[in-house]
């Protein structure tokens, strides 16, 4: 079972950069397979002038303006996630020296900042120590509110992994949004703090797509929107080759509810090796995600 979420415009109002036309580009051969049909997300305006960095299991676009990633892209495959589940979680954060000094974040920028070092492409998605360690590069890290990072956002990452186990493969792009005015920065290097984070999913099996969007707050609100809604408000065409019929429709995502049918679905999926909806940690982060989705709907109703 999957659930549909209602969407509205007030959640995004005033929280993102809005720019004009965007351009399409193919990824380099080193990481073309990470993008659906080889096309990287089309980003409008100043944030499009960044550096594309290819890694073993993900690619990221870094912006000299924000001193960090604009988005990170993955191609998730069930077999790789099974191997990732057997990979010991370990890694150390480090500055990405492929990005010139003065255009990147440094470890000192997070010291006593009050922000978590939040992964865009999560380390738990990657099979093998080497691929996992690459995810700790600061070119994949943004300042993230701890309640979001450790709660609802971790729930979203679990949902996406669960959907990968269900359908076999997903194309996933995770990114950030910034306010039009009053941007916050942290550290000596001025790493820009996002006002919201999003995770876009395209499922080739279901031929559907959806975007989770969460305010970067210690009282997080999250909702599902369409690719078109994200593009209209943020100037980001995440999957340029998809038809408008897919971009305008919000694909139903795996059930996070507490009803008996949803529990049976999770129990069946948990029979597969490498993923367990019913672990204590997963149940807790799913509760945080449900709470954030509920708070968003309540705010929408008051609007």
Beta strands, then each sheet from edge to edge (+ up, - down):
strand 1: 2-3
strand 2: 42-43
strand 3: 50-54
strand 4: 58-63
strand 5: 68-77
strand 6: 116-119
strand 7: 141-144
strand 8: 169-177
strand 9: 184-186
strand 10: 191-193
strand 11: 196-203
strand 12: 208-215
strand 13: 222-225
strand 14: 236-237
strand 15: 253-254
sheet 1: 1+ 15-
sheet 2: 2+ 14-
sheet 3: 3+ 4- 5+ 8- 11+ 12- 13+
sheet 4: 6+ 7-
sheet 5: 9+ 10-
end
